[in-house]
Every structure is written in structure tokens, then in C-alpha cells.
Amino acid sequence: MTSVKNAPERLTLGSTFSMHMKMGLGYVTRNRVVQFQENRSIAWHHFALFVWRYDLEAVDGGTLVTESFNYDRPWAFVIIALGFPQRNRTAMEGTLQRLATIVTA
């Protein structure tokens, strides 16, 4: 499970934030917001420059949230070979389920 270590009250383009992460051992990532459109999208990356992104789309009765991760880096073959695409997909599904639970509670 991840948790915020340090972040501004509100994220905007250029904001930085840190997250406690755990994949076997615990570690901390420092991230920078690289795309931001109010109520539409937010994207960020850490030192390896892989981009995580949330896109929001208004739909009848709520908002469709799409999470994505960009493997478009020369060194991506390493994390792909280590099985990270499936791990990320599983983690993303869990994140989206937690978001749905929070906003519908």
C-alpha cells in the first residue's frame, strides 16, 4: 500500500510530492506533476521518467477514471522483463476500486 510522505495541499503543474511505496522492501519516490488540466487529467513521473496518468471523463451519473502508465523509455525492457506491466495492471485495478469505494461511500 502506498501513502503520501510529502505533498502540497493541492497539486498543480510542476508540483512535487513524495510517496511511501512498498514492493517487498519499503522505499520513497519523489515525483513531479508534468501534465495537469483541472478536472480532466493529471500525470507525473519519478526519476526514471515513466509517466503515470489519470484521465477523468464526465459520464451519466459520475466520472469515468482511466489510469495509465507509459513504458516509453529506452530502459523499459528491464522492467518489462521483470513482469512490471502485470504488477502495475493489478495495482491500478486495486487503486481504481479503492477510488470507487471512497467516492460512492
Phi, psi and omega in degrees: 000142179258159174208156181286132174265313183206131179197152173292165180301324181222130179280141175218175178304128180091348178300150172244150177208155181241145181232139168281128181235163176211124174218085192081274176267155177281150177204172180237137174248145172249126188238154177233133176285121184248348173215139178205122171230116183313127178062016181232310183199155172213138178221147181212164174217162172252197187303330183278355175071011171288137187255127169262146185211142169242130173245136181244133180226125178294131176225164179306123177084005179164215183226132173273124180250126177242126177254139178220163179221131185259118178265021186276070177220149182302327183270008182298332181305330181293310182287332175293315179297331179276002176086015183295327179304316179290320177299315179297319179300315179297316179296319180296317179300318177296317178299313181295324175295318178296319177300315179300318180296316182296313186280344179258358181287000000 
